[in-house]
Amino acid sequence: MELRSLKNIADSLAWAATHYPNQIAVAEPKSNRQSSHLSYRTITFQELQQRSLQIAAGVRQSGVVPGDKISLMVPPGIDFVSWVFGLFKAEATVILIDPGMGKKNMARCLAEANPDGLAGIALAQAIRWAMRRKLPNCKKNFTVGKRWVPLGQATQNYFKSQLNGIPSFAATLKAAATFSAESPAAIIFTTGSTGPPKGVLYRHRHFIEQTAQIRDYFAIKPGGADVSGFPLFALFNAGMATSTIFPRMDATRPAQIVPEDFLDAVRQFSANQSFGSPALWNTVARYCEQKGIRMPGLRRVLTAGAPVPEHVLKRVRNCIAEDGEVHTPYGATESLPVACTESRQVIDGTWNETKLGRGICVGKRWPQMNWKVIEISDTPLNEMDQVKILKSGQVGELIVFGPVVTDCYVTRTDAN
């Protein structure tokens, strides 16, 4: 499939459903550990395609129109992935806020995003109701899962009642001449580590380009399985016909993952890849080191979101396939990826520079990215002729340009 020819990132799921209909798309643990392994609920690519179409048809019938901003507050799992793709198919703009940023920041971000509606679990609907004065436009609300509060439309029946509406809805989508890869897809908030969290506008072309570049850079082939500690990576996995396995964990506290649960997911689904934070991998790899455990089928690990120390890279290398690779992509919410390095480059070389106080090497420039190191400035730089390019060896700021760089913030717009 030529990803870059798509207009809607959700079309990548349709491709996977056509070519790999019976492959597991998403797996989630459905119970606590009661024996030597967990039980999982799974959905195939064909079933996920059908369910996301039903959601899209249902929310359209309920009044959602293209361009509406819908906040999604659903835990990682089948429902999360189904609703992400369903809202994309409905041509809504999905608002995604990391719950790990804390309740106050979450509430502030939600109010600043000013959503037209919210799709979330009952607890999220209760929070939305408590914040109703700060969310004057939030009228199109959908309760996902058990509806223990009378807030938001119950959506369990969408999976049954919208079957007859899918053909006409699909025809409506096909006839929509205004939709393009430039159309808004999501608003994703920064972590707030360098200032107040800001809402970054992602267009469909950004997700499409990210998926294509990640697939090509890491030579990812259809049919693999990824144990993912990062929910949104399921979006990229679907575009690569890779199964997403969600391990049993609290996504807001990755360091507290139970290593046996992670290992269980790898073994049950013969995972060949995993994406997780350094905190997650430090916990898992330390356990494997203590127990003498190796995962020989795990050949590719991606870890990002924070600096990765040498000792963590060594531990991870020692618990996956002997010739496996550990990559640390680097970037920001506004631009990802920017650079990447593999563990051997760090362990065998750059960490010696780090120990001398020269920072952590984030790797070589990502192939499709252009960058320059410029003189540090505290004033806005509106034109390139205001920029002073520094020579090699000088310390400055990094500016980047490429197809995955987003265009603007839609909250805190003074930072644009």
C-alpha positions in Angstrom: 0.0 0.0 0.0 1.2 3.5 -0.8 0.3 5.3 2.4 1.1 8.7 1.1 -1.8 8.5 -1.4 -4.3 8.3 1.4 -6.5 11.3 2.4 -7.7 9.9 5.8 -5.3 7.9 8.1 -8.3 5.7 8.9 -8.1 4.3 5.3 -4.9 2.5 6.4 -7.2 0.3 8.6 -9.4 -0.5 5.6 -6.3 -1.7 3.7 -5.3 -3.9 6.6 -8.8 -5.3 6.9 -8.8 -6.2 3.2 -5.4 -7.8 3.1 -5.1 -9.3 6.6 -8.7 -9.7 7.7 -8.2 -12.4 10.2 -5.0 -11.1 11.8 -5.4 -9.8 15.4 -5.5 -6.0 15.3 -5.7 -5.3 19.0 -5.5 -7.4 22.1 -6.3 -6.3 25.7 -6.2 -8.1 29.0 -9.8 -8.9 30.2 -9.2 -10.1 33.7 -6.7 -10.2 36.5 -4.1 -12.9 36.7 -5.8 -16.1 37.9 -3.3 -18.7 36.6 0.0 -18.7 34.9 -1.1 -16.3 32.3 -3.7 -13.6 31.6 -6.8 -14.0 29.4 -7.1 -11.5 26.5 -9.9 -10.0 24.5 -9.0 -9.7 20.8 -10.4 -8.1 17.7 -9.3 -8.7 14.1 -8.5 -6.1 11.5 -11.8 -7.0 9.7 -13.8 -6.7 12.9 -12.0 -3.4 13.9 -12.8 -2.0 10.5 -16.5 -2.9 10.9 -16.7 -1.6 14.5 -15.1 1.7 13.6 -17.5 2.2 10.7 -20.4 1.5 13.0 -19.1 4.1 15.5 -18.6 6.6 12.6 -22.1 6.1 11.3 -23.6 6.3 14.8 -21.9 9.6 15.8 -22.8 11.1 12.4 -26.4 10.1 12.9 -26.2 11.6 16.4 -25.3 15.0 15.0 -21.5 15.1 14.8 -20.5 16.9 11.6 -17.1 17.1 9.9 -14.7 19.3 11.8 -16.3 18.9 15.2 -13.8 18.6 18.0 -14.5 15.5 20.1 -12.4 14.7 23.2 -11.6 11.0 23.6 -11.2 9.8 27.2 -11.1 6.0 27.0 -8.4 3.7 28.5 -6.0 1.9 26.2 -7.6 -1.1 24.6 -10.0 -2.1 21.9 -12.5 0.6 22.6 -9.8 3.3 22.4 -8.6 2.1 19.0 -12.1 1.6 17.7 -13.1 5.1 18.7 -10.0 6.8 17.3 -10.6 5.2 13.9 -14.4 5.7 14.1 -14.0 9.5 14.8 -11.4 9.8 12.0 -13.9 8.1 9.6 -16.6 10.5 10.8 -14.1 13.3 9.9 -14.2 14.6 13.4 -11.1 16.1 15.1 -10.0 14.0 18.0 -8.8 15.7 21.2 -6.2 13.6 23.0 -5.0 14.5 26.5 -2.4 12.5 28.3 -3.8 11.6 31.8 -0.3 11.3 33.1 -0.1 15.2 33.2 -2.3 15.3 36.2 -5.9 16.2 36.9 -5.4 20.0 37.0 -3.5 20.1 33.7 -6.1 17.8 32.1 -9.0 19.9 33.2 -7.2 23.1 32.0 -6.4 21.5 28.6 -9.9 20.2 28.1 -11.3 23.7 28.8 -8.8 25.4 26.5 -9.6 22.9 23.7 -13.3 23.9 23.9 -14.6 20.5 22.5 -18.0 20.1 20.7 -18.4 16.8 22.5 -16.8 14.1 24.5 -16.6 10.3 24.0 -15.5 8.7 27.2 -16.1 6.2 30.0 -18.6 7.0 32.6 -16.1 8.6 34.9 -15.0 11.0 32.2 -18.6 11.9 31.6 -19.0 12.7 35.3 -16.0 15.0 35.1 -17.3 16.6 32.0 -20.6 17.3 33.7 -18.8 18.8 36.8 -16.9 21.1 34.4 -20.0 22.0 32.3 -19.7 25.7 32.9 -16.1 25.7 31.4 -17.3 23.5 28.5 -20.1 25.5 26.9 -20.0 23.9 23.5 -19.6 20.3 24.8 -23.1 19.0 23.7 -22.4 15.9 21.6 -21.4 13.3 24.3 -21.1 9.5 24.1 -20.6 7.1 27.0 -18.2 4.3 26.1 -18.6 1.1 28.0 -20.8 0.7 31.1 -23.1 3.7 31.6 -23.5 4.1 35.3 -24.3 7.8 35.1 -27.2 9.2 33.0 -24.8 11.4 31.0 -24.0 11.1 27.3 -25.6 8.8 24.8 -25.1 5.1 25.5 -23.2 3.6 22.6 -23.2 -0.1 23.2 -26.0 -0.5 20.7 -24.0 1.3 17.9 -22.3 -2.0 17.1 -25.6 -3.6 16.3 -27.9 -0.8 15.2 -25.7 0.9 12.6 -25.1 -2.2 10.4 -27.8 -1.1 7.9 -26.5 2.4 7.8 -22.9 1.6 6.9 -23.4 1.4 3.1 -25.1 4.8 2.8 -22.6 6.3 5.3 -19.7 4.9 3.2 -21.2 6.4 0.1 -21.5 9.8 1.9 -17.8 9.6 2.8 -16.8 8.8 -0.7 -18.8 11.8 -2.0 -17.2 14.2 0.4 -15.2 16.4 -1.9 -14.0 18.8 0.8 -12.1 16.3 2.8 -8.3 16.0 2.2 -5.1 15.0 3.8 -4.9 18.7 5.0 -8.0 18.3 7.0 -7.6 18.4 10.8 -7.3 14.9 12.4 -6.4 15.5 16.1 -5.4 17.9 18.8 -2.6 16.4 20.9 -1.4 18.2 24.0 2.3 18.5 24.9 3.4 17.2 28.2 4.0 20.5 29.8 7.6 19.8 30.6 8.8 23.1 29.0 5.8 25.3 30.0 2.0 25.1 30.0 0.7 22.2 27.9 -0.3 23.3 24.4 -2.7 21.7 22.0 -0.9 20.8 18.7 -2.9 20.4 15.5 -2.3 17.2 13.6 -3.5 17.0 10.1 -4.2 13.6 8.5 -1.1 14.0 6.3 1.0 14.2 9.5 -0.2 10.8 10.7 0.1 9.3 7.2 3.6 10.6 6.8 4.7 9.4 10.3 3.3 5.9 9.6 5.1 5.7 6.3 8.4 6.9 7.7 8.4 4.7 10.7 7.5 1.7 8.5 10.3 2.4 6.1 13.0 3.4 8.6 12.6 0.3 10.8 11.7 -2.0 7.8 8.5 -3.2 9.5 6.7 -5.9 7.6 3.0 -6.9 7.9 2.2 -9.7 10.3 4.2 -8.7 13.4 3.0 -8.0 16.9 3.9 -5.0 19.0 3.5 -5.0 22.8 2.7 -1.3 23.2 3.0 0.9 26.3 1.9 3.9 24.2 -1.8 3.8 23.1 -1.5 6.0 20.0 1.1 3.7 18.5 -1.8 1.5 17.6 -2.7 4.0 15.0 0.7 3.5 13.3 0.5 -0.3 13.8 -2.8 -0.6 11.9 -1.2 1.2 8.9 1.6 -1.4 8.9 -0.7 -4.4 9.5 1.0 -5.0 12.9 -1.0 -6.4 15.8 -1.1 -4.1 18.9 -1.0 -5.9 22.2 -1.8 -3.8 25.3 -0.1 -5.3 28.4 -1.8 -5.1 31.7 -0.6 -1.8 33.2 -1.5 1.7 34.3 -0.5 3.8 31.3 0.0 6.8 33.6 2.5 4.9 35.8 4.6 2.8 33.4 7.4 2.2 35.9 4.9 0.3 38.1 4.2 -2.3 35.4 4.2 -5.9 36.7 7.1 -7.5 34.6 5.4 -10.9 34.5 2.3 -9.3 32.8 4.5 -7.7 30.2 6.4 -11.0 29.6 3.1 -12.8 29.4 1.9 -10.6 26.6 5.2 -11.1 24.7 4.9 -14.9 25.0 1.2 -15.3 24.2 1.3 -13.3 21.0 4.9 -14.1 19.9 5.6 -10.4 19.8 8.6 -9.3 17.7 8.4 -5.6 18.7 7.7 -3.4 21.6 7.3 0.3 22.1 7.6 1.6 25.7 8.9 4.3 27.9 12.4 4.1 29.5 10.6 3.8 32.8 8.7 0.7 31.6 11.7 -0.9 30.1 13.9 -0.2 33.2 11.4 -2.1 35.3 11.0 -5.0 32.9 14.7 -5.4 32.0 15.8 -5.2 35.6 13.4 -8.1 36.4 14.7 -10.1 33.5 18.3 -9.5 34.6 17.5 -10.7 38.1 15.6 -13.8 36.9 17.9 -14.7 34.0 15.0 -14.3 31.5 15.4 -13.7 27.8 12.8 -13.0 25.1 14.4 -14.4 22.0 11.5 -13.6 19.7 11.6 -9.8 20.5 13.8 -8.3 17.9 13.0 -4.6 17.9 12.5 -2.3 20.9 11.6 1.4 20.6 11.8 3.5 23.7 11.2 7.2 23.8 9.8 10.1 25.9 12.8 10.6 28.2 16.6 10.2 28.1 17.6 6.5 28.2 20.7 5.8 30.3 23.4 3.4 29.2 22.6 0.8 31.9 18.9 0.6 30.7 20.0 0.0 27.1 22.4 -2.7 28.2 19.7 -4.5 30.3 17.2 -4.3 27.5 19.8 -5.7 25.0 20.5 -8.6 27.3 16.8 -9.7 27.6 15.8 -9.6 23.9 17.1 -11.5 20.9 20.9 -11.6 20.8 20.9 -9.7 17.5 17.9 -7.6 18.4 18.0 -3.8 18.2 17.0 -1.1 20.7 16.2 2.2 19.1 15.6 5.6 20.9 13.7 7.9 18.5 13.8 11.6 19.5 11.4 14.3 18.8 8.6 16.4 20.4 4.8 16.4 20.2 5.1 19.1 17.6 7.6 17.1 15.5 8.2 13.4 15.7 10.6 11.9 14.8 13.5 14.2 14.5 16.4 11.8 15.1 17.1 8.3 16.1 20.0 6.2 17.5 20.5 2.5 18.1 21.8 1.2 21.5 25.1 0.0 20.1 26.0 3.5 19.0 25.4 4.7 22.6 27.0 1.9 24.5 30.1 1.6 22.3 30.7 5.3 21.7 28.6 8.3 22.7 28.0 7.4 26.3 31.7 8.2 27.0 30.9 11.8 25.8 27.8 11.9 28.1 29.9 11.0 31.1 32.1 14.0 30.3 29.1 16.3 30.6 28.4 16.7 26.9 24.7 15.7 27.0 22.9 12.6 25.7 23.3 11.8 22.0 19.9 11.6 20.3 21.3 10.1 17.2 21.6 11.0 13.5 19.1 13.2 11.6 16.0 11.3 10.6 16.2 10.8 6.8 13.2 13.0 5.8 14.1 15.8 8.3 16.1 18.9 7.6 17.7 20.7 10.5 20.1 23.5 11.5 21.7 24.6 14.8 21.1 28.3 15.3 22.1 31.0 17.7 19.9 31.0 20.9 17.3 33.7 20.8 14.5 34.6 23.3 12.6 36.7 20.7 10.3 35.3 17.9 12.0 34.4 14.7 9.5 35.0 11.9 11.9 34.8 8.9 14.9 32.8 8.1 17.0 35.9 7.5 16.6 36.6 11.2 18.4 33.3 12.0 22.2 33.0 12.6 23.4 29.5 11.6 26.2 28.3 13.9 29.3 26.4 12.9 30.0 22.8 13.9 30.9 22.4 17.6 29.0 25.5 18.7 26.1 25.2 21.2 22.7 26.6 20.1 19.1 25.7 19.4 17.9 23.1 16.9 15.4 24.1 14.2 13.7 21.5 12.1 11.8 21.3 8.9 10.1 18.3 7.3 6.7 16.6 6.4 6.1 15.4 10.0 6.5 18.9 11.5 3.1 20.2 12.6 1.8 23.7 11.6 0.5 25.4 14.7 -0.9 25.3 18.2 -4.7 25.6 18.6 -4.5 26.5 22.3 -1.9 28.9 23.8 -1.7 30.3 20.2 0.6 33.1 21.4 3.3 30.4 21.3 3.0 29.9 17.5 
